[in-house]
Amino acid sequence: MYKILKRDDLTPNIHLFEIEAPKVAARAQAGQFIILCHGENGERIPLTLADWDKARGVVTVVFMEVGLTTSKLALLKAGDAIDDFVGPLGLPTHIEKFGTVVCAVGGFAVATIMPIARALKQAGNHVISIVGMRSKELLFWESEVGAHSDELIVTTDDGSYGRKGLVTEPLRDLLSAKDVQVNRVIAIGPTIMMKYCCLTTQPFGVKTIASLNPIMVDGTGMCGCCRVSVDGVTRFACVDGPDFDGHAVDWDELMARQKAYQEEEIKAVQQWQCQRSGCHDPEMAHA
C-alpha cells in the first residue's frame, strides 16, 4: 500500500497527490512515469512523474478526471492509500546542453514539463516554456514552471489570460525570429497538440521530441497496447519511450488507436455514475 501524504486540487478536475514511495523516488528522473492501480479489479493507468523528493521518499503525480479510474482516484484524500504503484518506468528525457530549448505544453501536462524544464535549466540551457490552456480557470503551476524557465509564455484558447490562441503560434514566432536560435523543442500534451507542434517545427528542421501517451497496460513491453509507429518501425512507448522524434511518429495511427475503447470507457463511467446516484438507467447518469 502506498500512502497519500498530501492532496491538492489544482483546478476543479485536476488533482495532485504526494505519495509515499521511497524506492520510486530514489530512482526517478525527468520524463519517466509510474503505473498505479487501485481497488479490486482496478485499471492500471500511467501517470508521468510531476516531481519527487528522494530525501523524503515522496513522489508527486498530477491527474485529470477524464474516465472511470481517474474519477475514482479523485475520491481519495490524504491518509488514504493506493494499492499498487510501480515505477519509475520508461526512458528518462535526454538532457544535455543543447542551447535554446522550447518546452511546448498543453493542458494538465504542465505538471510533467516542470521537472524536464528544471533538468534542462540545470544543464545550462536557455529554456523558453510555452503553456497552453483552454481558459484561465484551468491554469496551474505557472510560477513553478516559470521558476525553471528563462521566459514563460502563456496562451489560452479563449483569450482569458495571456496570449489568445494556441501554443503553435508563439512557437512559430520563436522559430521565425531572427534574434533567436531554437536548438530543440519538447512537446507534451494532447496528441493533436503535439502533432501540430511537430508540423510547425518540421519546416525549420528543429529536432522535436514528443512524449507520447498511447493506451498502456503493463508498462513493461509485454502487452503491446502502447505500440506506435516511429519512422515506419513499431516501437513500444513504455520501454522505448515515452519520448520519440516527433517528426517520425505516425500521428494519425496513434490517434486512431487511442480511440479503441472509447465507447466502453463512456459506458463504464455512465454505469458507475448510475450506481452512485441509485438510478436504474445508466443513460440517466448524465441528467
N, C-alpha and C positions, 0 to 999 in steps of 0.2 A: 504493500500500500504506500502511496506517495501523497504526503500531506500537503494541502493547500495552505500556505502560510499567510498569503495576502490575496485579496480580490479587489480589483479596481475597475469600475465601469467607466471606460474612456468615452463612450458615447452610449446612447440607449441600447444599441445592439452589438457593440464591440467591447469585449471584456479582457482583462488582464489577470492572469494567475501567476503568483510566485509559488513554485512547487519545490518541496524538499527532495532533491535528487542528487546527492553528492557525487556519485560515480559519473553521472552525465555531465554535471558542471565541471568536473575535473578535466574532461577531455573536449569540451565544447570549443568550436571555432566558428568564425563568421561564415554564414551561408549554409550551415548544417541544419538538420531538422530532427524532430522526435516523432514517434508514433505513440499515441495513447489510446487506451481502451477503458471504458468504464461501464460497469453494470453487467449483469448476466446477459449473455448473447449480444453484448455491446459491439458497435462497429469500430474498427481500427481506423483512425484518421491521422494524417501527417500534419504537423504544425512546425513552421520554421522557428528556430530559436530567436527570440527577440532580445534576450540578454542572459547573463549568468554571473554568478559570484562564486568563484572557486573556494574562497575562504569560508563562506557561509554554507556552501554546498547547495546553492539555490539556483534554479533555472526559471526564467521568465518566458511565458508564452502568451500570445495575444490571438484571439479568435473572434470571428463574426458569426452571429446566428444566421445560418443560411439553410439548415436542414435539420433533420431529427436529432442527430448526435450533438450538434453544437447547441441546439435548443435545450437539450437535456443537461449539457455541461453548464449552461447559463444558470441553472437552478442551484448549482453548488456554491458554497460560500467558504470563507476562511475557517479552517478547522476540519472541513470535510477532507476526504482522501480519494485519490484516483487509483483504480485497481492496477492498471498496467501503464508503464511509462518507459519507453525504450529509446535509447539513443546514446550519444549523437550518431545520426545516420547521414549518409550521403557524403560527397566530397566537399570540403570547405571551398569557399570562393578563393580563386587565385589572387593573392595580394603581392604586389611589388610596387616599386616606384615607377609609375607609368608617365607621370607628368600631370596633365589636367584630366580629371575623371568626372564625368557627369553621371550622377545617380538619378535615374528617372523612375518614379514610383507612383503607383496609383492605389487608392483605397486603403484598406486596413493593412496592406503590405508596407505601409510606413514603418511599422514596428520591425519588420525584417531588414529594412535597409539601414537602420541605425547602427548595428554592430559592424556592418560592412563599411559604412562611411567612416566609422571610428577607426577600423583597421587600415583603411586606405590613407586616412589622415596621419596615423601613426607611422606609416611607411614613407611619409614625406610628400604625398600627392597634394595637388591643389584640387579640392573637392567642391563641386557645384551640385547641389541637390535640387531636383525639381519634384515637388509633391503635388499630386493632383487629386482633388476630391469633387464629388458631385455638388456639395454645398458646404458652407462654413460650419454647419452643425455637425458634420462628420469629421472635421479636422481634429487631430490629436497629435501629440508628441512633436509639435512644431519646434519648441525650444530644444528638445532632446536631439533631434536631427540637426537643427541649426548649430548646436554646440560642437558638432563634428564636421561642419561644412564651412568653407570659406565664403560661400554665397548660397543663399536659400531662396528659391523661387516657388511661390505657392499659386496654384491655379484652381479655380472652381468652375464647374460646368455652367452654373447659373450666374456667376459674377458676384456672388455674395461676399467674397473675400479674395484678396489678392488679384491676380490677373484672370480675366474671364477667358475661358477656353480650355483646351486640352494640353496635356504635358508635351505633346509633339510640337506645339507651336513655339514655345521658348527653346525647346531642344533644337529645332531647325534654325532659330535665330542665332544660337550659340555656334552651331556648325558653320553658319554662313558668315559669322563675324570675322572681320579682317584682323582684329586685335586679340583673338582667342584661338588657340590651337588645341582642339579637343583630341586627346590621345586614346581615350577609351570611354565607352558608355556601358553602364549596367542598368538593365531594365527589370523591374519586378512589379507585378501587379496582375490585374485581369488579363487573360490570354489575348484578348483583342487589343488591349492597350500595348502589350509587349510586341505584338505583331507589327503594329503601326509605328512603334518606336524603331523597330528594325528596318522597316521600309523607309523611314525617314533618314536613318544613318547610312543606309546602303550606298546611295549615290555619292556620298562623301568618302567612302572607303574607310570608315572608322570602325574598328573592332567593337562589336556589341555583344555583351553577354546577357543572356536571359535566364532567369531562374524559373524553370518550368513547373507546372502544377497539375500533372495528369492524375487520373484516378490511381490510387495506390492502396495496396492491402498489406502485404507482409513487410515491405521495406528492405528486403534482402536480395531481390532479383529472382526469387523463386516463382512467384505467381504470374509475372509477365503483364500485369494490368497496366503498369506505368510505361509500357513501351512507346517510344516515339521514334520518328524517322528523322535522322540528322545526316545531311549530306548523302541521302539515299541509303543509309545504313540503320538498322534497328538498334536503338540504344534503350537502356532502362534507367529512368530518371532517378531511381532510388540508389543505384550503385555507380552509375556512370555520370550522374549529375548530382543535384538538380540543375547546375549551371551548364549551359551549352552555347555555342556560337549561334546567335540569333539569326544570322544570315543563312544558316544551313538548315534550320528547322522547317519541317513541313507543318506550317501553322494550321492549314485547313484540316489536315488529318487529325491533328491534336484536338482542335475544337470539336470535330465530329465525335471523337472518342469520349470527350468529356460529357457528352450528352447521352451516353449509352444507357444510363439508368435514371434518366430524368423523370420519367413517368412514375417509376417505382419510388423515387425519393419524394415526389409530391404526395403520392398516396400514403406513404409511411407517416409523413407529417400530419396529414389530414386525420388519419386513424388515431394518432397519438393525441392530437388536439381534441378529438371527439371523446376519447376515453377520459381525458382530464375534465372536460366540461359536462360529461354524463349524457351526451346526446347519443342517438341511435343511428343517425345517418352521417357518415364521415364528411359528406359534402356540406353539411351544416356547420362544420368546424370553422368555416370562413365567415359565417354570419355574425 
